[in-house]
Amino acid sequence: MLVRFVVILSTLFFLFGCTTVPHTGRTALHLLSNEELAQSASISFSTLKREHVVSQDPLLNAQVQRVGRRIAKVAEPDMPGFVDWEFVVFEDDEQLNAFAMAGGKVAVYTGLLNIIETDDELAAVIGHEVAHVVAGHSNERASQQLLAAGGAAALQIGTRMSDLSRTERSLLLAAYGAGSSVGVLLPFSRTHELEADQIGLLYAARAGYNPLASVHFWERMSANKSGAAPSELLSTHPADSRRINKIKVQLPEVMPIYRKAQSTVK
């Protein structure tokens, strides 16, 4: 009875909470309101700006605003009206990172900007982050976590009703937790990263930035990483070599778009 209930509930979620990701056509599960996520992200982003040092470097800020606005402009047709783009530079030379939040909040750390050599390379980064927003990855990630939490709760109820010992129940729940993370949540994160690369490269090309720079950037990022990389099985990000190969495969598609955009995008 419990299993049947969970199956029915999951089916309803998929029937009424599915959407299609622009440009890739992948079906994604969005159980939450995009507007509410955007409002929550805006509050969280304001908190981050109070708690972290926002760079006052005029050159870095001008570069991020210039590239960010061009990328956002070509992405606008894919976005609903609740997006309010904001591009911020955070001071932290140790952070080789950038991130995006629902509703169009994008941050780039100075540590990453220090190894970026051109606007084309920055476009690869910002295009990737803008793509996360367009694809609704925050919503899908939260939806997957809701389903995983619901599955754990259902399993907990089910094991209490069974003849398993307390130790056996604990082991089963622990195995479910590890399995849902490695088997569902981590692969979804890697899917999101590769999808953001794919969509972001298209946006960069449409905005008139050279997609080849993305390969150069990721090769340099890989060289700048210290220590052994975690197994892709246990990582939220795909291996650098894998994402570089994926980008190279996409280049024949986006290079003509880039050449055409050079003469039209201002």
C-alpha positions, 0 to 999 in steps of 0.5 A, spaced: 500 500 500 505 504 501 509 503 495 503 504 491 502 511 494 509 513 493 508 511 486 502 514 485 505 521 488 511 521 484 507 520 477 503 526 479 509 530 480 512 528 474 505 529 470 504 536 473 511 539 474 515 537 468 517 543 463 522 543 457 529 546 458 530 551 452 535 548 446 536 541 449 529 539 449 530 535 456 524 534 460 526 537 467 522 536 474 520 543 477 515 543 483 516 549 485 514 556 483 519 560 479 517 567 482 517 564 489 524 562 488 527 568 485 524 572 491 528 568 495 534 568 491 534 575 491 533 576 499 539 571 499 543 574 494 542 581 498 545 577 504 551 575 501 553 582 499 552 584 506 557 578 508 562 578 503 566 584 500 564 586 493 569 588 489 570 596 487 575 595 482 572 599 476 576 595 471 573 588 473 566 591 474 566 594 467 568 587 464 563 583 468 557 588 467 559 589 459 559 581 458 554 579 463 549 584 459 550 582 452 549 575 454 543 576 458 540 580 452 541 574 447 538 569 453 532 574 454 527 570 449 528 564 453 526 567 460 520 568 463 518 575 466 520 574 473 528 575 471 532 581 474 539 580 472 544 582 477 552 581 476 556 582 482 564 581 483 566 578 490 573 579 493 576 573 494 583 571 490 582 564 493 576 562 490 576 560 482 569 560 482 562 563 480 555 562 481 548 563 479 541 564 483 534 563 481 532 570 478 538 572 475 543 573 480 550 572 478 557 573 482 564 572 479 570 571 484 576 575 483 580 569 484 577 566 477 577 573 474 585 573 475 586 567 471 581 569 465 585 573 460 579 575 455 572 577 454 571 571 450 573 567 456 569 571 461 563 570 456 564 562 457 563 563 464 558 568 465 554 564 459 554 558 463 551 561 469 546 565 465 544 558 462 543 555 469 538 560 470 535 559 464 534 552 465 531 552 472 536 548 475 535 551 482 528 549 481 530 542 479 535 541 484 530 543 489 525 538 486 529 532 486 531 534 493 524 534 495 523 527 492 529 524 495 526 527 502 519 524 501 522 517 499 526 517 505 520 519 509 516 513 506 521 508 507 522 510 514 514 509 515 515 503 511 521 500 515 517 501 522 511 497 519 516 491 517 519 486 522 526 489 521 530 490 527 532 497 529 539 496 526 537 493 520 532 499 519 538 504 520 542 500 515 537 500 510 535 508 511 543 509 510 543 505 504 538 509 501 541 516 503 547 514 500 544 511 494 539 517 492 545 522 493 550 518 488 545 515 484 540 521 483 542 528 486 550 527 484 548 525 476 543 531 476 548 536 478 553 533 473 547 533 468 546 541 470 553 542 469 554 539 462 547 542 460 549 549 462 556 548 458 552 547 452 547 552 453 552 557 455 556 556 449 550 558 445 549 564 448 556 566 448 556 565 440 550 569 439 553 575 443 559 575 439 564 571 443 569 566 440 566 559 443 574 557 442 575 561 448 571 556 452 576 550 451 582 555 453 579 557 459 577 550 461 584 547 460 587 553 464 582 551 470 584 544 470 592 546 470 590 551 476 587 545 480 591 542 486 591 535 488 587 529 485 580 530 483 575 526 486 572 521 482 566 523 477 562 518 481 562 522 487 563 529 484 557 534 483 561 536 477 563 532 471 571 531 469 574 537 466 576 532 460 569 530 459 566 537 459 572 540 454 571 534 449 563 536 450 565 543 448 569 541 442 564 536 439 559 542 440 564 547 436 562 546 429 555 548 431 556 554 434 562 557 430 558 559 425 553 563 429 559 566 432 561 569 426 554 571 424 553 575 431 560 578 430 557 583 425 550 584 428 551 584 436 553 591 439 
